[in-house]
Every structure is written in structure tokens, then in C-alpha cells.
Amino acid sequence: MKWIELCIKTSNEYEETLSYMLNEMGSKGVTIEHSIDVIKQKVEDFERDYRLDPKDYPDNHMVIKAYFNELEFDQDIIDEVLSNISSYHLPIHREDITTQSINEQDWENEWKQYYHPIEIGNQFVIEPSWEKYDQQTSRHVISLDPGMAFGTGDHATTSMCLEMFEQIEVEDKDVIDVGTGSGILSIGAHHLKARSIEALDVDQMAVKVAKENFELNDCLEHINVHTGDLLKDIPHDSKDIVIANILAHIIDLMIEDAHDVLRSGGYFISSGIIDEKCEEIKSRLDEVGFEVIDESHKEGWTALLARKRDQ
């Protein structure tokens, strides 16, 4: 299969807006190439963690890359990108946007050179399947090969979900992971000894990748993974924890279903919410019957921890 890589040259301040916009348009994946200056600001020991050639990075800006199935890509998508950029009043011009056709394997391998073991919160470390975490640790190690599914652990929305696990009791709980992507959050729940885990995604490619990662982490037999449309077919009062690391408008659509699926006192962890949508989602959660007990903000994104009110 071939893919179209759409590249937008921009600056750091527009990263979240463009990432959100491209995901909303149906991109199958978004990656960021930062300039070395931007990375140095974010990494405490740059020379240790990033032994990279400066020519691999754009100068004084970043490039956001979105990937579309070649069979579904046409001029209309570029026109939609330009229209959205105009509506957001972003200083980006047509000459800042380029496209190229790439092979599936080329995409999968392109970003691997930038992905290294990551410590998240106090409990987890994420190691790519091709680079082992070589330090002695009491942390739970999640081995991951994201492939063409979202969820490497380095994105703020994913790391905030894992960090929120530290605030609730997961052991002996029934968990459902909506939009599982790479399966990272389900693997985290397995490490914390959840009683049962159901992982679903509307994307068959994501389900395939998640299964491979569950097998890599020796937990495939403990997780029920399948394609599914949000929480439509999940029985009421059957789960203790619902996790959804997806976009805000989809979270909005599933809040009532999450409330129905959860037992009294159950938790709804939602992430993938841009900061501008935070208050809107919090208001909706309260309206349906949740109490927001914590929120986390990172790099323009919000994660919410909400508890279903006792009935």
C-alpha cells in the first residue's frame, strides 16, 4: 500500500492547532519534526538522549506530516487544508505545503530513529520494541511497536492517561479502552492487574497493531481486542473504568454511553481534548452525571478524570 505524506512547514506555536485539524480531517497519522532548537528546550540532557545529525531537522521551525491513503487522497484534501488554515488565521501559505507518495514500510521506519525509551509518571516506562530499556527499575515496562496506530507514549494525550492511572484503583477492575490505537493504555491496565480489559478501535489496522503489541507484552490472552464503534454495543453497568484517548468531538458523542456503561462510582478517563474544548467537555460531563475530580494539561492538550456520581 502507498500513502500520501502531506507536509506543512510551520512554527512551534501552531503545532496543536494543526495536529488537531489534520486528525479531524481523517488523517491516519500525524508526526512532528521539530527543529533542534525546539527539542533542546524540551529535553534536559539533549546530547545524551538525542545523538542526531542537525541536518535531519528543519531550521527554526517544524514540519508537521500527515498521512493519507493514496486511494482516498485528491486535490479536495489540499483545498480543505488551505480552507481550514484560513479559518484558523494561521500564517501558512500554499508554498509551505508539500506532498509526496511513500511506501507503507518507509512511513513505519521513518519515525523510529526519533523514538527512544520514555519514563511516564511514577509507574511506567515505554520502550520501543527495537530499543530496550537498560536501567534497573521498579517501573512497569511497556514494550511497543506502534506501527501505523496512534499511541507511542511520547504524545501528551497518551502520557496523561497513564499518569491518571496513578490516581485510581485499577486492580480487580473491569476496564474498557475505547480507540485503543497501539494498545498502550490496555497494556498499562494489565500491568496494574485489572480484572478484565476490553480494547476496541474502529480501525482494523489499529486492532492488528494492538494485538501484536499485546503479544509482545505477553498479555494477548488477557485482553479482549476487537473492532467496535465506541460504546454502542457494551452492556450497561458492566465496567469500572472507561478510557478514551480520542478527539474532543468524539468524546462528546460518547459521554452518555460512558455513563451508562459504568457502574456507580466508576471512572471515565478522557484525553485528546485541545485546551480550548476543555470547559465545554467538563460542562457536558457534569450535565450527564459525572464529577470531574482532576484535570491535566500538557502541550496544549487536556486530559480529564471524571467519576460517575453514586446513584
C-alpha positions in Angstrom: 0.0 0.0 0.0 1.2 3.5 -0.7 0.5 6.6 1.3 0.5 10.3 0.7 2.7 12.3 3.1 1.4 15.8 3.4 3.9 18.2 4.9 3.2 21.6 6.4 6.1 23.9 7.3 5.1 26.0 10.4 6.3 27.2 13.8 6.1 25.7 17.2 3.1 27.7 18.4 0.8 26.2 15.8 1.6 22.6 16.5 -1.5 21.7 18.5 -3.9 23.5 16.1 -2.5 21.8 13.0 -2.4 18.4 14.6 -6.0 18.7 15.7 -7.0 20.0 12.3 -5.3 17.2 10.4 -6.7 14.5 12.7 -10.2 16.0 12.3 -9.8 15.7 8.5 -9.3 11.9 8.8 -5.5 11.7 8.6 -4.3 8.2 9.5 -1.4 9.6 11.5 0.4 12.8 12.3 4.1 13.2 13.1 6.1 16.2 14.1 9.7 17.1 13.0 10.9 19.7 15.4 13.9 21.9 14.8 16.8 21.1 17.1 16.3 24.4 18.9 12.8 23.4 19.9 13.8 20.0 21.1 16.7 21.4 23.2 14.2 23.5 25.1 12.1 20.4 26.0 14.9 17.9 26.8 17.0 18.2 29.9 20.0 16.2 28.6 19.8 16.7 24.9 23.2 15.4 24.0 22.6 12.2 25.9 19.1 11.5 24.6 19.3 12.8 21.1 22.5 11.9 19.3 21.2 13.1 15.9 22.6 14.9 12.9 21.4 18.5 12.7 20.7 18.2 9.0 17.9 15.8 9.9 15.9 18.7 11.3 14.3 21.8 9.8 15.9 25.1 10.8 14.0 27.4 13.2 10.6 25.8 12.6 8.9 22.4 12.5 7.3 20.3 9.8 4.0 18.6 10.6 3.4 15.5 8.5 0.0 13.9 8.0 -0.6 10.6 6.2 -3.5 9.7 3.9 -4.4 6.6 2.0 -3.3 7.2 -1.6 -6.6 5.9 -2.9 -8.5 8.5 -0.8 -6.3 11.5 -1.5 -7.1 14.2 -4.0 -6.9 17.9 -4.6 -10.0 18.4 -2.4 -8.0 17.4 0.6 -5.4 20.1 -0.1 -8.1 22.6 -0.7 -9.7 21.7 2.7 -6.3 22.1 4.4 -5.9 25.6 2.9 -9.5 26.5 3.8 -9.0 25.3 7.4 -5.7 27.2 7.7 -7.5 30.3 6.6 -10.4 29.9 9.1 -7.8 29.5 11.9 -6.0 32.6 10.6 -2.6 30.8 10.5 0.3 32.4 8.7 0.8 29.5 6.4 0.9 29.7 2.6 0.4 27.2 -0.3 4.2 27.1 -0.8 4.6 25.8 2.8 2.6 22.7 1.9 4.1 19.8 0.0 3.1 16.2 -0.7 4.9 13.0 -1.7 3.9 9.4 -2.2 5.7 6.9 0.1 5.6 3.2 0.8 3.9 1.8 3.9 7.2 0.4 5.2 9.0 3.8 4.6 6.5 5.5 6.8 6.8 2.9 9.6 10.5 3.2 9.6 10.8 7.0 9.2 10.0 8.0 12.7 11.7 5.1 14.5 15.0 7.0 14.6 13.4 9.6 16.8 11.6 7.2 19.3 13.5 6.2 22.4 12.5 4.8 25.9 10.3 7.2 27.8 9.6 7.3 31.5 6.0 8.3 32.3 4.7 9.3 35.7 6.0 7.2 38.6 4.9 3.8 37.3 5.6 3.3 33.7 8.4 3.3 31.1 7.7 2.8 27.4 10.4 1.1 25.4 10.2 0.7 21.6 10.5 -2.9 20.5 13.7 -2.2 18.7 15.5 -0.5 21.7 15.5 -2.0 25.2 15.3 0.0 28.4 18.6 -1.0 30.1 18.2 0.5 33.5 17.2 -1.3 36.7 13.7 -0.1 37.6 10.6 -1.0 39.6 8.5 0.7 36.9 6.2 -1.3 34.7 7.9 -1.7 31.3 5.6 -1.5 28.2 7.3 -2.7 25.0 5.7 -1.1 22.0 5.8 -1.1 18.2 3.1 1.5 17.3 3.3 0.6 13.6 0.6 2.6 11.9 -1.6 3.2 15.0 -1.7 6.1 17.3 -0.1 5.9 20.8 3.7 5.8 21.3 3.6 7.2 24.8 5.5 10.3 23.9 2.4 12.2 22.9 0.9 14.3 25.8 -2.5 12.8 25.4 -1.2 9.3 26.0 1.2 10.0 28.8 -1.5 12.0 30.7 -3.8 8.9 30.6 -1.1 6.7 32.0 -0.4 9.2 34.7 -4.1 9.3 35.7 -3.9 5.6 36.4 -1.9 6.5 39.4 -4.9 8.3 41.0 -7.4 5.4 40.9 -7.5 1.8 41.9 -7.2 -0.4 38.7 -6.5 -3.8 40.3 -9.5 -6.1 40.1 -11.5 -3.6 38.0 -13.2 -4.1 34.6 -11.7 -1.8 32.1 -12.6 -0.8 28.5 -10.2 1.1 26.3 -12.0 3.0 23.5 -9.9 3.8 20.4 -7.1 1.6 21.7 -4.7 2.5 18.9 -1.4 0.8 19.7 -2.9 -0.8 22.8 -0.6 1.1 25.2 -3.3 2.0 27.7 -4.7 -1.5 27.8 -1.2 -2.9 28.4 -0.8 -0.3 31.3 -4.1 -1.5 32.8 -2.8 -5.1 32.5 0.3 -4.2 34.4 -1.9 -2.7 37.2 -3.7 -6.1 37.4 -7.1 -5.1 36.0 -9.6 -8.0 36.3 -10.7 -7.7 32.7 -9.7 -5.5 29.8 -11.7 -4.8 26.6 -9.9 -2.9 23.9 -11.7 -1.7 20.8 -11.0 0.5 17.8 -12.9 1.3 14.6 -9.7 1.0 12.6 -8.8 -2.6 11.7 -5.2 -1.6 11.3 -5.1 -0.4 14.9 -6.7 -3.7 16.1 -4.0 -5.6 14.2 -1.2 -3.4 15.7 -2.7 -3.7 19.2 -2.8 -7.5 19.0 0.8 -7.6 18.1 1.7 -5.3 21.0 -0.3 -7.4 23.4 1.6 -10.5 22.2 4.9 -8.6 22.6 3.9 -7.8 26.2 2.6 -11.4 27.0 -0.9 -10.2 27.6 -2.9 -11.1 24.4 -4.8 -13.8 26.2 -5.9 -11.4 28.9 -7.3 -8.6 26.7 -10.4 -8.9 24.5 -9.5 -6.8 21.5 -11.8 -6.2 18.5 -13.2 -3.6 16.1 -16.1 -1.6 17.5 -18.0 1.7 17.2 -17.3 3.5 20.5 -19.6 2.0 23.3 -22.7 1.3 21.3 -22.8 -2.5 22.0 -21.4 -2.5 25.5 -23.8 -3.6 28.3 -24.9 -1.1 30.9 -23.3 -1.1 34.3 -20.6 -3.5 33.2 -17.3 -1.5 33.5 -15.5 0.2 36.3 -13.1 2.3 34.1 -13.6 3.7 30.6 -10.6 5.1 28.9 -10.9 7.2 25.7 -7.8 8.9 24.2 -9.5 10.3 21.1 -10.7 13.7 19.9 -12.9 16.0 21.8 -15.9 15.9 19.5 -15.9 12.1 19.7 -15.6 12.1 23.5 -18.6 14.5 23.5 -20.6 11.9 21.5 -19.8 9.1 23.9 -20.2 10.7 27.3 -23.8 9.5 27.8 -22.8 6.0 26.7 -19.8 6.0 29.1 -22.2 7.0 31.9 -24.5 4.1 31.0 -21.6 1.5 30.7 -20.0 2.5 34.0 -21.1 1.1 37.4 -21.9 3.6 40.1 -18.6 5.3 41.2 -16.8 4.2 38.1 -14.2 6.4 36.4 -14.0 7.9 32.9 -10.6 9.0 31.7 -10.8 11.1 28.6 -7.9 12.7 26.7 -7.2 14.1 23.2 -9.1 17.3 24.2 -7.5 20.5 23.0 -7.4 23.1 25.8 -9.9 25.3 24.0 -12.5 22.5 24.3 -11.8 21.7 28.0 -14.6 23.7 29.6 -17.1 22.5 27.0 -16.4 18.8 27.8 -16.3 19.4 31.5 -19.7 21.1 31.4 -21.1 18.2 29.3 -19.7 15.6 31.8 -21.3 17.4 34.7 -24.6 17.6 32.8 -24.7 13.9 32.2 -23.8 12.9 35.7 -20.1 12.9 36.2 -17.9 14.7 38.7 -14.6 15.9 37.3 -12.1 15.1 40.0 -8.9 16.0 38.2 -7.6 17.6 35.0 -4.2 17.6 33.4 -2.8 20.0 30.8 0.3 19.4 28.7 1.4 20.9 25.4 -2.0 22.4 24.5 -3.9 19.2 25.4 -6.2 18.3 28.3 -7.0 15.0 30.0 -9.9 14.7 32.4 -10.6 12.2 35.2 -14.3 12.0 36.0 -16.2 9.9 38.4 -19.8 8.7 37.8 -21.9 10.1 40.7 -23.4 7.5 43.0 -27.0 6.7 42.2 
